[in-house]
């Protein structure tokens, strides 16, 4: 997955588990697996399979084959699931 981005990028070829937040100006990429974020997404997350976010998404989450599950999607967030669905409890404008 090619994402034009400046800043720290963590790329991994398996399942990723981020225990805390994904801060702004940071990207996390799971090339072949799933992604779990225990906090907020303020930066960018890309995964081939599904992605679970325990808190809010205020940045960008892109998933190719699976679902995106989160608590809340904030106003200017970008959430894309190409071949799956997006599940959240609430959206905020």
C-alpha positions as CSV (number, residue, x, y, z in Angstrom):
1,X,0.0,0.0,0.0
2,X,1.6,3.2,-1.1
3,X,0.6,6.3,1.0
4,X,2.5,9.5,0.5
5,X,3.5,10.5,4.0
6,X,6.2,12.5,5.8
7,X,7.0,11.4,9.4
8,X,7.6,8.2,11.3
9,X,6.2,5.0,9.6
10,X,6.0,1.6,11.3
11,X,5.6,-1.1,8.6
12,X,5.1,-4.7,9.6
13,X,4.3,-7.9,7.6
14,X,1.9,-9.4,10.1
15,X,-0.6,-8.6,12.7
16,X,0.0,-5.3,14.6
17,X,-1.2,-4.5,18.1
18,X,-0.7,-0.9,19.2
19,X,-1.4,-0.7,23.0
20,X,-1.9,3.1,23.1
21,X,-2.7,5.9,20.6
22,X,-1.4,6.5,17.1
23,X,-0.2,10.1,17.3
24,X,-0.4,12.8,14.6
25,X,2.2,12.7,11.9
26,X,2.7,8.9,12.4
27,X,1.7,6.0,10.2
28,X,1.2,2.4,11.1
29,X,1.0,-0.1,8.2
30,X,0.2,-3.8,8.4
31,X,1.1,-5.2,5.0
32,X,-0.4,-8.7,5.3
33,X,-2.4,-8.8,8.6
34,X,-4.8,-7.1,11.0
35,X,-4.4,-4.1,13.2
36,X,-5.6,-3.4,16.7
37,X,-5.3,0.0,18.3
38,X,-5.9,0.3,22.0
39,X,-6.4,4.1,22.0
40,X,-7.2,6.9,19.6
41,X,-6.1,7.2,15.9
42,X,-4.9,10.7,15.3
43,X,-2.4,9.7,12.5
44,X,-2.7,7.1,9.8
45,X,-3.4,3.4,9.9
46,X,-3.4,1.0,6.9
47,X,-4.0,-2.7,7.0
48,X,-4.8,-5.5,4.6
49,X,-7.2,-7.3,6.9
50,X,-9.6,-5.9,9.5
51,X,-8.8,-3.1,12.0
52,X,-10.2,-2.6,15.5
53,X,-9.9,0.8,17.3
54,X,-11.0,0.9,20.9
55,X,-11.4,4.7,21.0
56,X,-12.1,7.4,18.4
57,X,-10.8,7.8,14.9
58,X,-9.8,11.4,14.2
59,X,-7.1,10.6,11.5
60,X,-7.1,8.1,8.7
61,X,-7.8,4.3,8.7
62,X,-7.7,2.4,5.4
63,X,-8.5,-1.4,5.2
64,X,-8.3,-3.4,2.0
65,X,-10.2,-6.7,2.8
66,X,-11.8,-6.6,6.2
67,X,-13.9,-4.5,8.6
68,X,-13.2,-1.4,10.5
69,X,-14.6,-1.3,14.1
70,X,-14.4,1.7,16.3
71,X,-16.2,3.7,19.0
72,X,-16.6,7.0,17.3
73,X,-15.6,8.7,14.0
74,X,-14.8,12.3,14.4
75,X,-15.8,15.0,11.8
76,X,-12.7,15.2,9.5
77,X,-11.6,11.6,9.8
78,X,-11.1,9.4,6.7
79,X,-12.3,5.9,7.2
80,X,-12.2,3.5,4.1
81,X,-12.9,-0.2,3.9
82,X,-12.5,-1.3,0.3
83,X,-14.1,-4.8,0.5
84,X,-15.7,-4.8,3.9
85,X,-17.8,-2.7,6.2
86,X,-17.4,0.1,8.8
87,X,-18.9,-0.3,12.2
88,X,-19.0,2.4,14.8
89,X,-21.2,3.4,17.7
90,X,-21.4,7.1,16.8
91,X,-20.2,9.8,14.4
92,X,-19.5,13.4,15.5
93,X,-19.9,16.5,13.3
